[in-house]
């Protein structure tokens, strides 16, 4: 049973007090997908502090972590194309 976009959206709207828990769950999933070592107890404390102090910063950090592999792959492809065209890199 996984949370999809609309389930999470409605949970956010119907139950604002659940925001820290939902965000922690989201960060935990991101860490598992990116194979970042998990430290659930420490991560929970840090995440709650980040969420309470600066939620936009925490969200930005997650977005950058997700986008980094995509950006890296695009840059590698561009570099390869430049090399194939004979341009000096």
N, C-alpha and C positions, 0 to 999 in steps of 0.2 A: 504494500500500500504506500504509494509515493504521493507527495504533494505536487500537484501540477500548478501552473501559473494561476488559474482562476480560483482554485481552492485557497492558495496563499493570499491572493488579492482579497477574497471575501473574509478570510480570517483577519487580515489587517484592518479591514473596514468595520467588521463586527466586534472585534475584540482588541482594541489598541493596547491593552495591558499585556498581550501576548507578543508584542513586537520584539522585545529582546530575545525571547525564546525562539521565535521564527528566524530571526537574524542569526542567532547562534547555530541553529540547525542548518541554515544555508551556508554559513562559513565552514561548518563541519563537512558538508557535502563537497564544497570546493576543495578543501584540503585532501579529502579522500580521492577525488578525481585527479588532482594534480600530484598525488602521491607525496604530499608534504607530511612529515611525521606528525602524528596526533599526540597531543597531551591534553586530554579532555578537561581535567580539573583546572589546569593553568589557563588553557584557552578560554574556558568559560568565564573565569574572573577577568581576564584581559578584555575579552569581548564585551562583557557587561560594562566595564569602565569606558571602553571606546564608544560603545553605543550611547551611553548616558552623556558623555562629554562631547562627542563629535560624531554623530551618526553619518553625516555626509562624507567625512574623511574615511570612515570604515567602509562605506559602500564604494567609494572611489578606489580604495585599495583592492577590494574584491574584483572590481571590474578590470583593473589593470592586471591582476594576476590571471584572470581568464583571457584577456586579450594578448598578453605577452607571447604565448606560443604562436598565435596567428600572425602577429606582426613579425616575429622572428622568421617564420616560414616565408612570408612575402619578401622580406629582405634577402633571404637566401636565393629565392627564385630570381629576383632582379639582378643580383650579383652574377648568377649563372648565365642569365641572358646577356649581360654585358660581356662576360668572358667569351661566350659563343660568338658574339659579334666582333670580337677581336679588339675591344676597347681595353685600354689599360685601367686597372682598378687599383 
